[in-house]
Amino acid sequence: MEQIAFINQSFIGLMQLSGLFLIAYFILLWMMFRGVSNAHIYGVNTFGKVLHTVISLCVVSFVSGTYSFIASLLNNWALSLSESGEELNGSLQNFVDVTGATQYISPGLIPADPVGIVFILAILVGLIGGMWTAPGPKE
């Protein structure tokens, strides 16, 4: 039981860290979409559009990396529980079964599931496409 307690404590710490990352990326996304709104209201020059595009790519890569990190964290935790050699209670066993983890995975910049890929691409198109369709500066 000591091994499961250690696995759970490390999982809780990593989930708290992931929660902080999620809060950070919601704030970053809000700021970036607010920039798109302001560009449509007040107009923006080409330098502003290029700068916004570069920052958008950085923010989206951060979002995608966090999304992928959380998915790999859940997979690896389930696999650690199943390989602990101890009997799991009903909810832990159900979690391991539903996750279907068969090997440890490393996080990357591209999410493993198709819905995650569509989500990240939609954010990217919304940020970059929204900025480049904004009008020029208003006098």
C-alpha positions as CSV (number, residue, x, y, z in Angstrom):
1,M,0.0,0.0,0.0
2,E,3.0,2.3,0.5
3,Q,3.8,2.2,-3.2
4,I,0.3,3.3,-4.2
5,A,0.4,6.1,-1.6
6,F,3.7,7.4,-3.2
7,I,2.2,7.1,-6.7
8,N,-0.9,9.1,-5.5
9,Q,1.2,11.8,-3.8
10,S,3.3,12.3,-6.9
11,F,0.2,12.4,-9.1
12,I,-1.5,15.0,-6.9
13,G,1.6,17.2,-7.1
14,L,1.8,16.9,-10.9
15,M,-2.0,17.7,-11.2
16,Q,-1.5,20.8,-9.1
17,L,1.2,21.9,-11.4
18,S,-0.9,21.1,-14.4
19,G,-3.8,23.2,-12.9
20,L,-1.5,26.2,-12.6
21,F,-0.5,25.7,-16.3
22,L,-4.2,25.6,-17.2
23,I,-4.9,28.8,-15.4
24,A,-1.9,30.4,-17.1
25,Y,-3.0,29.3,-20.6
26,F,-6.5,30.5,-20.1
27,I,-5.2,33.9,-19.2
28,L,-2.8,33.9,-22.1
29,L,-5.6,32.9,-24.5
30,W,-7.9,35.6,-23.2
31,M,-5.1,38.2,-23.7
32,M,-4.5,37.0,-27.3
33,F,-8.1,37.0,-28.3
34,R,-8.5,40.4,-26.6
35,G,-5.7,41.6,-28.9
36,V,-7.7,40.3,-31.9
37,S,-10.8,42.1,-30.7
38,N,-8.8,45.4,-30.3
39,A,-7.3,44.9,-33.7
40,H,-10.8,44.8,-35.2
41,I,-12.0,47.8,-33.2
42,Y,-9.0,50.1,-33.6
43,G,-7.1,48.6,-36.5
44,V,-3.6,47.3,-36.6
45,N,-0.5,47.7,-38.8
46,T,1.6,45.0,-40.4
47,F,4.2,45.0,-37.6
48,G,1.5,44.4,-35.0
49,K,0.0,41.6,-37.1
50,V,3.4,39.9,-37.4
51,L,4.2,40.3,-33.7
52,H,0.8,39.0,-32.7
53,T,1.3,35.9,-35.0
54,V,4.7,35.1,-33.4
55,I,3.3,35.4,-29.9
56,S,0.2,33.4,-30.9
57,L,2.4,30.6,-32.1
58,C,4.2,30.6,-28.8
59,V,1.0,30.6,-26.8
60,V,-0.6,27.9,-28.9
61,S,2.5,25.7,-28.5
62,F,2.3,26.2,-24.7
63,V,-1.4,25.3,-24.7
64,S,-0.7,22.2,-26.9
65,G,2.2,21.1,-24.7
66,T,0.1,21.5,-21.6
67,Y,-2.7,19.5,-23.1
68,S,-0.4,16.8,-24.2
69,F,1.4,16.7,-20.8
70,I,-1.9,16.2,-18.9
71,A,-2.9,13.4,-21.3
72,S,0.5,11.6,-20.8
73,L,0.3,12.2,-17.0
74,L,-3.1,10.4,-16.8
75,N,-1.9,7.6,-19.0
76,N,1.4,7.1,-17.1
77,W,-0.4,7.3,-13.7
78,A,-2.9,4.6,-14.7
79,L,0.0,2.4,-15.9
80,S,1.9,2.9,-12.7
81,L,-1.1,1.9,-10.7
82,S,-1.7,-1.3,-12.8
83,E,2.0,-2.3,-12.5
84,S,2.2,-1.6,-8.7
85,G,1.4,-5.2,-8.0
86,E,-1.2,-4.3,-5.4
87,E,-4.9,-4.8,-5.4
88,L,-6.7,-1.7,-6.6
89,N,-10.1,-0.7,-5.3
90,G,-13.1,-0.5,-7.6
91,S,-12.7,3.1,-8.7
92,L,-8.9,2.9,-9.3
93,Q,-9.4,-0.4,-11.2
94,N,-12.1,1.2,-13.3
95,F,-9.8,4.2,-14.1
96,V,-7.0,1.9,-15.2
97,D,-9.4,-0.1,-17.4
98,V,-10.9,3.0,-19.0
99,T,-7.5,4.6,-19.6
100,G,-6.3,1.5,-21.4
101,A,-2.7,2.4,-20.8
102,T,-0.3,-0.2,-22.2
103,Q,2.9,1.7,-22.3
104,Y,4.4,4.9,-20.8
105,I,4.2,7.9,-23.2
106,S,6.1,11.1,-23.3
107,P,4.3,14.4,-23.8
108,G,4.9,16.3,-27.1
109,L,3.6,19.4,-28.8
110,I,0.9,17.6,-30.8
111,P,-1.9,16.0,-28.8
112,A,-2.5,12.3,-29.3
113,D,-6.3,12.5,-29.7
114,P,-8.1,13.9,-32.8
115,V,-10.3,16.2,-30.7
116,G,-7.3,17.8,-29.1
117,I,-5.7,18.4,-32.5
118,V,-8.9,20.1,-33.8
119,F,-9.1,22.1,-30.6
120,I,-5.5,23.4,-31.0
121,L,-6.0,24.1,-34.7
122,A,-9.2,26.0,-34.0
123,I,-7.4,28.2,-31.5
124,L,-4.6,28.8,-34.0
125,V,-6.9,29.7,-36.8
126,G,-9.0,32.0,-34.6
127,L,-5.9,33.9,-33.4
128,I,-3.9,34.2,-36.6
129,G,-6.8,34.4,-39.0
130,G,-8.6,36.9,-36.8
131,M,-5.6,39.1,-36.6
132,W,-4.8,39.1,-40.3
133,T,-8.4,39.9,-41.3
134,A,-8.3,43.0,-39.1
135,P,-8.4,46.4,-40.8
136,G,-5.5,48.7,-41.0
137,P,-4.9,51.5,-38.4
138,K,-7.6,54.1,-38.2
139,E,-6.7,57.8,-38.4
